[in-house]
Amino acid sequence: MAGTSTGYPVQLSIDYPDRNLNRLTTFFRIFVVIPIAIIIGLLTSGNYGGTAEGSESYQYAAAGLVFLPLVLMILFRQKYPKWWFDWNVALTKFSTRVGAYIGLLTDVYPSTDEEQAVHIEIPYPDAKNELNRWLPLVKWLLAIPHYIILFFLSIAASIHHCILTFLGILMPQTICFSCSFCFASLRNMFISCLKTDGIANRC
């Protein structure tokens, strides 16, 4: 199992494959992932616009992580409602399982609720004592250098994924040697989410 440093509050680990990954599902991965990709797409983008006259507008899904309401809640009340936290964690785990499947870190089809090979630990924070009430307003600016690194890392990961797919089809035993790079890319993208006051500078 690959894991993160124990010093960081957010922990992500993905079980190293103990066997050669399936050639068939690797070849058709881009098609097989479509159903679960639709589900996660509905969960993270749930807006509906009305007619030209503006008669209707409603939300058919949760539209992703609870972010802006959380910023206001921490800023003015210094509270992080537990059910908001549970939703953010559940959606993060689900999206990470999908990302691991697309990234060929596993050929087990991602579950909507089971942990499977992806393990994520995010401790529930004490908003009043552990979270800086002003930091959510500026933390995204402080993380700009990290986003720049993630931009180039995502490009490298995409190229690497194409090569990995080709090798996985021809020589499935070689695919496991590339899991560390894919895991590092996924871990850095994951840690960049708003989960704690820390910036992912220990990756």
Backbone as a ProteinNet text record, in pm:
[ID]
protein_1_A
[PRIMARY]
MAGTSTGYPVQLSIDYPDRNLNRLTTFFRIFVVIPIAIIIGLLTSGNYGGTAEGSESYQYAAAGLVFLPLVLMILFRQKYPKWWFDWNVALTKFSTRVGAYIGLLTDVYPSTDEEQAVHIEIPYPDAKNELNRWLPLVKWLLAIPHYIILFFLSIAASIHHCILTFLGILMPQTICFSCSFCFASLRNMFISCLKTDGIANRC
[TERTIARY]
84.7	0	88.2	55.9	128.9	56.1	129.2	64.5	134.1	74	127.7	198.3	265.4	332.1	229.8	262.3	167.8	155.3	246	239.4	130	78.6	-25	-162.3	-253.3	-382.9	-467.7	-452.2	-529.2	-444.5	-496.9	-421.6	-490.1	-413.4	-462.5	-366.9	-420.1	-338.9	-419.1	-348.6	-411.6	-336.2	-409.2	-347.1	-274.7	-150.7	-73.6	-132.2	-153.4	-213.2	-129	-194.4	-123.6	-127.9	-168	-176.3	-169.4	-154.3	-157.4	-297.3	-306.1	-436.5	-495.2	-627.7	-699.4	-679.6	-633	-608.1	-736.6	-842.1	-967.1	-1025.3	-1033.6	-1089.7	-996.9	-865.3	-772.3	-797	-816.8	-839	-970.2	-1074.9	-1205.7	-1234.9	-1132.6	-1153	-1228.1	-1194.8	-1256.6	-1406.1	-1450	-1592.5	-1659.8	-1587.8	-1645.2	-1672.5	-1592.1	-1603.6	-1720.1	-1780.5	-1884.9	-2001.6	-2059.5	-2173.3	-2140.5	-2027.4	-1992.8	-1949.7	-1894.5	-1857.4	-1982	-2088.9	-2215	-2269.4	-2261.1	-2311.1	-2234.4	-2102.6	-2024.8	-2041.3	-2067.3	-2095.1	-2225.7	-2326.9	-2454.6	-2441.2	-2353.5	-2335.3	-2259.1	-2172.9	-2086.5	-2128.4	-2231.3	-2278.5	-2428.1	-2504.6	-2648	-2732.9	-2703.8	-2784.1	-2873.3	-2986.8	-3078.3	-3129	-3105.4	-3152	-3288.6	-3367.7	-3503.6	-3510	-3625.3	-3646.4	-3586.4	-3597.5	-3543.1	-3609.8	-3734.6	-3805	-3767	-3684.5	-3640.2	-3749.6	-3833.1	-3946.3	-3908.8	-3803.1	-3769	-3618.6	-3586.1	-3446.7	-3446.1	-3386.4	-3383.4	-3256.7	-3232.5	-3113.8	-3155.8	-3093	-3129.5	-3024.6	-2918.4	-2816.8	-2745.7	-2654	-2589.8	-2484.9	-2439.9	-2343.7	-2210.5	-2158.4	-2022.1	-2002.5	-1878.7	-1841.9	-1909.5	-1943.1	-1996.8	-1878.7	-1872.3	-1756.5	-1793.2	-1865.1	-1895.2	-1976.3	-2081.8	-2150.9	-2058.1	-1963.9	-1870.1	-1776.1	-1730.3	-1643.8	-1715.3	-1841.7	-1918.8	-1943.9	-1970.9	-1997.9	-1873.1	-1757.3	-1633	-1598.2	-1621.6	-1585.3	-1668.5	-1799	-1886.3	-1925.4	-1933.8	-1979	-1872.4	-1762.7	-1657.3	-1714.7	-1796.7	-1857.7	-1839.5	-1824.3	-1820.8	-1923.6	-2047	-2152.1	-2106.5	-2131.2	-2082	-2136.8	-2261.7	-2318	-2260.4	-2218.4	-2146.6	-2012.2	-1943.5	-1814.1	-1828.6	-1929.3	-1949.7	-1977.3	-2054.8	-2084	-1956.5	-1876.2	-1752.3	-1656.5	-1646.2	-1557.3	-1607.8	-1738.3	-1795.2	-1776.3	-1799.6	-1783.1	-1636.5	-1548.6	-1405	-1359.7	-1407.4	-1370.8	-1422.4	-1546	-1605.2	-1528.3	-1501.8	-1431.5	-1288.5	-1227	-1091.1	-1091.2	-1193.8	-1204.4	-1219.3	-1299.6	-1316.7	-1185.1	-1115.3	-987.4	-884.1	-883	-790	-822	-950.5	-990.9	-951.2	-976.5	-938.2	-787	-715.3	-570	-502.1	-580.1	-528.8	-454.5	-488.2	-430.7	-500.9	-617.4	-692.7	-787.3	-823.5	-923.6	-1054.3	-1067.4	-1193.2	-1285	-1404.3	-1495.5	-1532.1	-1523.4	-1544	-1684	-1688.6	-1815.3	-1857.7	-1987.5	-2036.7	-2025	-2005.4	-2000.9	-1892.2	-1845	-1744.6	-1604.8	-1518.3	-1383.7	-1295.5	-1303.7	-1223.9	-1074.7	-998.3	-852.8	-807.8	-899.3	-866	-904.2	-807.5	-829.7	-799.6	-897.8	-883.3	-924.5	-840.6	-869.7	-863.4	-974.2	-981.9	-1046.9	-970.1	-1027.3	-1121.1	-1230.6	-1325.3	-1261.1	-1251.2	-1179.3	-1266.3	-1201.7	-1265.9	-1255.2	-1362.4	-1356.8	-1315.1	-1356.6	-1327.7	-1182	-1121.2	-985.1	-880	-920.5	-823.7	-825.4	-933.7	-943.3	-936.5	-850	-838.9	-957.6	-1034.3	-1156.7	-1129.5	-1009.4	-978.5	-906.5	-846.3	-765.5	-843.7	-970.6	-1043.7	-1057.5	-1042.7	-1054.9	-930	-816.2	-690.5	-613.9	-657.6	-578.2	-561.1	-660.3	-646.7	-537.7	-517.7	-407.7	-273.3	-267.4	-144.3	-108.4	-209	-185.9	-155.5	-146.9	-122.2	3	116.9	233.8	204.8	125	89.6	4.5	-87.3	-171.4	-89.2	12.9	99	170.1	220.4	285.4	185.7	62.8	-40.1	-75.7	-72.4	-104.2	-7.2	122	221.3	221.7	193.8	187.3	71.1	-41.9	-157.5	-129	-52.9	-13.5	74.8	173.6	262.5	185	89.2	9.9	-75.6	-127.9	-209.6	-126.6	-5.9	83	122	154.2	192.7	79.1	-43.3	-159.4	-177.6	-156.9	-169.4	-66.1	57.7	161.8	130.3	80.7	48.4	-62.1	-161	-269.7	-216.5	-127.9	-69.5	11.3	93.5	173.5	87.1	-20.7	-108.6	-179.1	-203.3	-268.2	-169.5	-47.4	51.6	121.2	159.9	234.8	176	69.6	1.7	90.6	200.5	288.1	367.4	379.7	457.1	375.3	245.9	160.6	179.2	211.9	225.9	347	450.7	569.5	543.7	434.5	404.4	301.9	257.8	152.8	198.3	326	373.8	356.8	385.6	371.8	225.1	138.4	-4	-58	-13.5	-60	-15.9	109.7	159.8	79.5	45.7	-34.1	-172.3	-234.6	-369	-367.1	-263.8	-255.9	-241.7	-159.8	-141.4	-268.4	-339.8	-464.9	-568.2	-566.9	-660.8	-635.5	-508.9	-476.1	-504.3	-511.5	-534.9	-676.1	-766.6	-903.6	-906.1	-1014.6	-1029.8	-1072	-975.1	-1005.5	-951.4	-835.7	-775.2	-717	-654.2	-588.8	-451.1	-401.6	-268.1	-266.7	-152.1	-131.2	-44.6	-68.9	-1.9	143	221.3	361.2	450.2	386.4	465.1	455	401.8	380.6	512.3
-118.8	0	123.7	217.9	343.6	441.8	524.5	616	747.9	843.4	975.6	982.8	1095	1116.1	1126.6	1065.9	1065.6	1202.6	1297.6	1429.5	1516.1	1481.7	1562.5	1513	1603.9	1559.2	1480.4	1506.9	1434.5	1319	1197.1	1078.3	1007.3	979.5	904.8	790.6	670.8	555.2	468.2	406.7	320.1	187.9	78.3	-53.4	-83.5	-127.3	-165	-292.9	-297.7	-418.4	-541.9	-647.8	-771.6	-871.1	-822.6	-910.1	-823	-886.1	-812.8	-760	-636.5	-578.9	-638.2	-638.4	-701.8	-626.4	-696.4	-632.5	-579	-657.2	-621.4	-493.2	-485.8	-365.1	-245.7	-271.2	-162	-103.6	-188.7	-143	-64.9	-113.6	-49.5	44	82.5	163.3	293.1	358.6	486.4	472.3	352.6	329	273.1	184.5	121.8	224	329.4	427.9	524.3	523.2	621.3	621.4	505.7	510	576.8	539.6	598.9	743.7	778.1	917.7	1004.9	950.2	1024.2	1051.3	949.4	965.5	1074.1	1070.1	1170.8	1307.7	1308.7	1436	1497.9	1413.9	1463.7	1514.9	1451.2	1492.7	1624	1650.8	1767.8	1884.6	1868.2	1980.9	1966.1	2016.7	1994	2116.2	2196	2314.7	2293.4	2358	2354.9	2495.5	2546.6	2680	2673.4	2774.3	2776.8	2821.8	2866.2	2910.4	3049.3	3099.7	3231.6	3339.9	3317.5	3414.6	3403	3302.2	3285.9	3234.1	3145.3	3099.6	2993.2	2913	2803.5	2797.6	2756.9	2730.4	2646.5	2528.5	2445.2	2360.8	2301.6	2220.4	2074.5	1990.7	1849.3	1764.1	1825.7	1750.6	1844.3	1789.4	1867.7	1964.6	1948.4	2037.8	2043	1928.4	1919.2	1946.1	1979	2001.9	2126.4	2120.1	2237.9	2330.1	2443.2	2530.6	2671.5	2746.3	2885.1	2897.1	2814.9	2821	2789.2	2696.6	2659.6	2774.7	2847.2	2963.1	3065.1	3091.4	3188.7	3138.8	3008.9	2952.1	2959.9	2926.7	2934.3	3079.3	3167.7	3308.3	3375.7	3354.5	3428.8	3351.1	3217.6	3138.6	3046.3	3029.1	2934.9	2795.9	2750.8	2618.6	2546.7	2414.3	2328	2218.4	2235.2	2135.5	1995.2	1900.6	1764.1	1702.1	1729.2	1666.5	1727.1	1852.2	1910.5	1840.6	1820.3	1753.1	1610.7	1536.7	1399.4	1394.3	1490.7	1495.4	1520.1	1619	1650.3	1531.3	1462.6	1347.3	1233.7	1206.5	1098.2	1124.3	1249	1282.4	1277.5	1320	1313	1168.7	1080.2	938.8	878.5	910.3	855.6	903	1034.2	1088.1	1035.3	1009.6	955.3	810.9	733.2	596.1	597.1	688.6	699.3	740.1	836.6	880	768.6	687.3	574.5	471.3	452.4	357.5	409	537.3	595.7	596.5	620.8	626.4	490.9	384.1	247.5	203.9	263	217.4	91.2	63.3	-57	-88.8	-215.2	-249.7	-293	-262.3	-287	-168.1	-195.9	-87.4	-6.6	126.1	209	197.7	177.8	170.4	310.2	329.5	458.2	472.2	360	369.4	284.2	178.1	91.9	151.2	124.3	181.8	124.1	-5.5	-75.9	-54.4	-26.4	-15.6	124.9	219.8	359.3	389.8	434.8	461.8	609	678.8	821.4	846.2	917.3	954	1106.1	1165	1309.6	1332.2	1370.8	1391	1511.1	1496.1	1606.7	1717.9	1839.2	1945.6	2016.5	2064.9	2153.6	2294.6	2340.7	2466.4	2584	2583.4	2698.1	2701.2	2584.6	2579.6	2540.3	2473.9	2421.4	2492.5	2561	2627.5	2778.4	2841.2	2986.8	3045	3130.1	3181.1	3270.8	3330.2	3420.2	3350.6	3237.8	3172.1	3126	3081.5	3041.9	3152.8	3278.6	3390.3	3406.3	3357.4	3381.6	3253.9	3138.5	3017.5	2978.6	3013.4	2979.5	3062.2	3186.4	3267.3	3210.5	3166.7	3109.2	2979.1	2912.4	2783.3	2796.2	2918.8	2938.1	2864.4	2872.2	2795.5	2645.5	2595.8	2453.8	2422.7	2512.5	2491.1	2491.8	2576.1	2579.8	2445.6	2393.1	2262.4	2154.8	2161.9	2064	2069.8	2189.5	2204.7	2123.6	2140.4	2067.2	1919.4	1890.2	1751.2	1678.4	1748.1	1685.6	1657.8	1747.6	1723.6	1600.3	1593.2	1477	1349.4	1359.3	1242.1	1195.4	1289.7	1252.7	1178.5	1231	1164.1	1026.1	1023.2	897.7	796.4	845.6	756.6	693.1	771.3	715.7	605.8	630.6	529.9	408.1	434.2	326.5	237.5	299	221.1	129.1	181.6	101.7	-15.2	13.2	-93.2	-194.6	-145.2	-234.4	-334.7	-293.4	-384.1	-487.8	-440.7	-530.9	-615.4	-549.3	-618.2	-580.7	-646.9	-609.3	-614.2	-693.1	-699.4	-570.6	-487	-362.7	-250.1	-263.8	-153.2	-119.4	-215.7	-191.2	-104.8	-109.4	-30.4	119	156.2	297.1	350.9	266.7	308.4	420.6	422.7	524.3	663.8	682.6	814.3	855.8	763.8	795	826.4	750.3	774.2	911	949.4	1079.7	1192.5	1177.7	1279.6	1291	1175.9	1175.5	1231.7	1198	1244.2	1396	1453.5	1597.7	1670.9	1618.2	1679.8	1669.1	1556.7	1534.6	1630.5	1646.3	1728.1	1874.9	1915.4	2056.2	2100.8	2006.5	2041.5	2108.5	2181.4	2247.8	2144.2	2098	2002.4	2049.1	2119.8	2168.4	2305.4	2364.8	2493.4	2479.2	2357	2338.3	2343.6	2385.4	2382.3	2260.8	2198.8	2071.7	2096	2141	2165.9	2053.1	1943.5	1831.2	1711.7	1733.5	1621.3	1576.8
0	0	0	-90.9	-92.3	-5	69.1	161.8	167.8	238.7	257	390.5	413.3	540.6	652	764.3	875.2	938.9	904.3	964.6	907.2	790	726.3	768.9	801.3	855.3	757.2	627.4	527.1	473.7	482.9	444.2	328	224	108.4	80	67.3	29.9	-65.8	-159.3	-258.3	-259.2	-244.4	-240.3	-372.2	-360.4	-478.5	-537.8	-669.4	-729.8	-701.7	-658.5	-627.2	-742.4	-858.6	-975.8	-1100.7	-1216.5	-1342.2	-1367.8	-1410.9	-1439.3	-1566.9	-1575.1	-1684.7	-1815.4	-1918.4	-2048.1	-2110.1	-2100.5	-2166.6	-2108.2	-1974.5	-1913.4	-1930.6	-1942.4	-1969.5	-2106.8	-2205.2	-2343	-2355.2	-2287.3	-2298.6	-2181.5	-2106.4	-1985.4	-2015.8	-2126.5	-2159.4	-2183.3	-2223.9	-2246.7	-2120.8	-2051.2	-1932.2	-1822.9	-1816.8	-1708.9	-1731.2	-1849.8	-1882.9	-1784	-1746.1	-1651.8	-1518.3	-1458.4	-1329.1	-1346	-1462.1	-1489	-1499.9	-1556.1	-1564.8	-1425.1	-1338.8	-1202	-1128.3	-1134.9	-1064.2	-1127.9	-1258.8	-1325.2	-1278	-1257.5	-1206.6	-1063.8	-985.9	-847.2	-835.2	-930.7	-919.2	-1006.8	-1088.5	-1171.5	-1191.9	-1097.7	-1099.6	-1120.8	-1222.7	-1249.3	-1370.1	-1368.1	-1481.6	-1506.3	-1627.1	-1661.3	-1726.4	-1707	-1759.6	-1905.2	-1947.9	-2083.9	-2103.9	-2224	-2254.8	-2170.9	-2133	-2050.1	-1902.7	-1869.4	-1731.2	-1639.5	-1690	-1611	-1509.5	-1536.4	-1447.4	-1422.7	-1303.8	-1268.3	-1140.9	-1147.4	-1028.1	-1026.1	-913.1	-889.7	-886.2	-970.2	-969.2	-899.1	-849.3	-774.8	-679.5	-604	-498.4	-550.3	-674	-737.5	-664.3	-628	-579.5	-432.1	-398.1	-259.3	-204.4	-77.9	-9.3	19.7	-49.2	-35.7	10.3	-71.7	-36.5	92.3	112	241.8	358.5	335.3	440.9	475.2	373	397.1	484.2	452.1	530.4	672.5	685.6	818.1	906.8	850	927.6	959.3	864.8	882.3	990.9	987.8	1078.4	1203.8	1194.8	1309.9	1365.6	1292	1330.2	1355.6	1262.5	1269.9	1136.7	1147.1	1029.3	1052.7	1002.2	1026.9	987.1	1075.8	1054.2	926.9	895.2	777.4	648.8	652.1	539.2	522.3	634.8	633.1	578.7	626.2	581.4	431.6	381.6	237.3	158.4	200.7	130.5	129.1	241.8	250.4	161	165.5	84.6	-64	-106.2	-247.3	-287.7	-197.5	-225.2	-241.5	-155	-164	-294.5	-328.7	-450.8	-573.8	-582.1	-698.2	-705.9	-591.2	-591.7	-639.8	-602.7	-653.9	-805.4	-856.8	-1002.1	-1067.2	-1005.2	-1059.4	-1060.4	-955.2	-949.9	-1057.1	-1085.4	-1189.3	-1327	-1352.3	-1480.7	-1496.2	-1386.3	-1390.5	-1391.8	-1404	-1412.8	-1287.1	-1174	-1047.9	-998.1	-1052.8	-1017.8	-1131.7	-1145.4	-1246	-1180.7	-1050.7	-979.8	-1004.4	-1057.6	-1093.1	-968	-975	-854.7	-797.2	-666.5	-594.6	-550.4	-534.3	-486.5	-335.7	-264.9	-119.1	-53.1	-117.1	-55.8	-72.4	23.5	23.4	-86.1	-110.3	-209.7	-185	-291	-277.8	-239.7	-238	-208.2	-63.7	14.1	156	185.3	238	267.3	411.8	482.6	621	634	672.1	692.7	828.8	928.5	1061.5	1063.8	1136.5	1149.3	1232.2	1178.4	1249.4	1352.9	1454.9	1550.2	1491.4	1429.8	1354.9	1441.3	1565.9	1652.2	1694.4	1716.5	1769.4	1666.3	1557.7	1462.7	1328.1	1294.8	1165	1182.4	1106.5	1106.3	1031.1	1094.7	1033.9	913.1	905.3	794	678.9	705.1	603.8	480.8	494.3	373.3	270.1	311.3	217.4	130.9	180.8	109.5	77.1	128	111.6	-34.5	-117.9	-259.5	-325.1	-279	-330	-284.5	-159.6	-107.3	-178.6	-233.9	-299.4	-447.8	-500.7	-644.1	-691.8	-619.9	-665.9	-677.1	-582.9	-587.3	-709.9	-744.8	-862.7	-990.5	-995.7	-1113.3	-1130.5	-1018.4	-1022.8	-1065.1	-1010.9	-1046.6	-1194.6	-1252.9	-1394.9	-1480.3	-1453.8	-1531.1	-1493.8	-1368.4	-1325.8	-1393.1	-1410.1	-1475.5	-1622.8	-1687.7	-1827.3	-1836.3	-1746.4	-1744.9	-1713.9	-1621.7	-1585.3	-1702.9	-1782.6	-1899	-2002.7	-2030.5	-2125.8	-2072.8	-1944.8	-1881.6	-1885.4	-1870.3	-1870.8	-2007.3	-2114.4	-2249.6	-2272	-2229.5	-2243.6	-2158.4	-2038.3	-1945.7	-2000.9	-2064.7	-2124.6	-2233.2	-2317.9	-2425.7	-2369.5	-2268.2	-2207.8	-2134.6	-2073.1	-1999.3	-2088.6	-2212.7	-2308.1	-2359.9	-2393.3	-2450.3	-2344.1	-2232.4	-2126.3	-1991.9	-1948.3	-1823.7	-1701	-1705.9	-1590.1	-1570.2	-1674	-1661.3	-1603.5	-1599.3	-1557.8	-1410.1	-1329.8	-1186.7	-1154.1	-1240.9	-1213.4	-1227.6	-1293	-1314.7	-1215.8	-1123.6	-1030.9	-938	-902.5	-809.1	-865.5	-993.7	-1054.2	-1059.7	-1101.2	-1107.5	-969	-869.6	-734.2	-684.9	-713.7	-670.3	-734.1	-861.3	-929.1	-867.4	-844.5	-787	-645.7	-568.5	-430.8	-423.6	-510.5	-508.9	-550.9	-649.8	-689.9	-578.3	-509.2	-400.2	-283.9	-245.1	-128.6	-154.2	-282.4	-312.8	-277.9	-247.8	-210.1	-72.7	-44.5	85.1	188.4	268.8	373.4	508.3	505.6	628.8	602.1	704.9	686.1	625	611.1	558.3	407.9	352.2	208.5	179.2	66.6	37.4	0.2	95	68.8	119.8	165.1	214.7	124.8	5.4	-85.5	-146.2
[MASK]
+++++++++++++++++++++++++++++++++++++++++++++++++++++++++++++++++++++++++++++++++++++++++++++++++++++++++++++++++++++++++++++++++++++++++++++++++++++++++++++++++++++++++++++++++++++++++++++++++++++++++++

